[in-house]
Amino acid sequence: MLGLMQSQPLLISSLVDFAERHHGDAEIVSRRVEGDIHRYTWKDVAIRSRQVANALDGMNLLFSDRVATLAWNGYRHLEMYFGVSGSGRVLHTINPRLHPDQIAWIASHAEDQMLCFDLTFLPLVQAIHARCPTIRHYVALCGPDMLPQDSGIPNLLSYESWMGGQPTSYAWPSFDENSASSMCYTSGTTGNPKAALYSHRSTILHAYAAALPDVMKMSARDSVLPVVPMFHVNAWGIPYSAALVGAKLVFPGPALDGKSVYELIETEKVSFAAGVPTVWQMMLGHMKPDKLRFSTLNRTVIGGSACPPAMIEAFRQEYGVEVLHAWGMTEMSPLGTLCTLKNKHLGMSAQEQMKILLKQGRAIYGVDLKIVGDDGNQLAWDGQQSGDLYVKGPWTVREYFKGEGGDPLADGWFPTGDVASIDPDGYLQITDRSKDVIKSGGEWISSIELENIAVAHPAVAMAACVGMKHPKWDERPIVAVVKKPGAAVTREELLKFYEGKTAKWQIPDDIVFVDTIPLGATGKILKTRLREMLKDYRLPTA
Ligand code: AMP
């Protein structure tokens, strides 16, 4: 017997409809590429998203055609989120920090029909457009007054003249909720990038889950600043969840330096912000010398790479801001786990609570986890044993776009490429990427743990740990360190700093001071590049 409830497909257009009707006057504030601050409301987003949909229809873009963006976090990008997906096309957010060759490859692989870009990326588009044969339309996200003349880009239109004159009414189409809505290529540190192709259904389920009290606890009382880019896994789904709850949204545009982000948090009374650790490092660095405080920020989600304990403690103890440590990946839309306490932890001391809060957290409903040992058998959730982490759920990929890379699943489970332990309460702790884990004398050493200890030292700005070949132990860890400007610390002092903080045999064999640590397009440390940089390095103990 079937249930007798109404059957209504879960479609992204319904989010912006809802935000318009119930939270029409909630604000959307954007720092623009032009440098000024732009303000309008969810009602305006809805109206202009419908104009975008009409403009797309006018260009004869078909259902499921890909519309690409190269854009910062801002209101026009938000309108594309709803106008493109809502009208049945697929929004392809491209990461502008990738190499131009890779961007041209991605645009062709996705068969993008149209590219909308912020003027910051004009030189990039000029460099690649001749290599993107599928793109028929180019739109610069600006008004006609800012449209560059003689750009060399065929038929370049300004966004405002393209969509501005369109009717403000539009009947959003109804279709199968499993239809593709947006796509995002993985960072692809090896081989060509592969695309996760999200559906309307996966996006809405993820948006519901992300807003839950044990996840981002988003509400109509929030002023939300996604520093995480809209080109990186849909800014962790925040634009969708914000529409679902009617939150105020604050977009930082291209100004991601500590000063600009801090000012925006204060002027727009931001209560909740989300980003990768490097962004917060810059902001805390800006705040410390002048002893600046937050007046409204009460929580921040930090993820994308391991959040150093020193940062979690600084936010909590010095600024009274709750850090929600999150783990996920492009293939998971991206949220997998998030760290909050359970009822039984409330009576614990602050120190005991902190031990839990440093982990990557508990699974969100909709995410199943398992860890598997070298022999292929599942490992116990004892908080001790680490193994390969597998996931499944309705917002995890089944396969990549165009079947790239074959069937990624093993028995229905997606291999994350991460190594983790899970404790009896279900708290996940990521030890490493499987290719980064260091094997010494048959035991595993977590490079994340050794990096976290290094960055807790006041003179260290950044640290990256890699394994080096060793004749006796197979591999031994060394840590590459970038010092803070003007700070002094020696190799010996840093090695001493490890004593008592980790097992003796896990203390790195060496510290190597470097000027920079190579970062990939999503701000993660590129260990492959670091290993190349250190190819002539020899261990002192080998
Ligand atoms: P991406 O698909 O670019 O978002 O990268 C996903 C990968 O980032 C994961 O598989 C992890 O290796 C890493 N990652 C994300 N969040 C965390 C975290 N909180 N701690 C450690 N690693 C993380």
Boltz pocket constraint, residues with backbone or C-beta under 6 A from the ligand:
constraints:
  - pocket:
      binder: B
      contacts: [[A, 186], [A, 187], [A, 233], [A, 302], [A, 303], [A, 304], [A, 305], [A, 306], [A, 307], [A, 325], [A, 326], [A, 327], [A, 328], [A, 329], [A, 330], [A, 331], [A, 334], [A, 360], [A, 416], [A, 417], [A, 418], [A, 430], [A, 432], [A, 433], [A, 522]]
      max_distance: 6.0
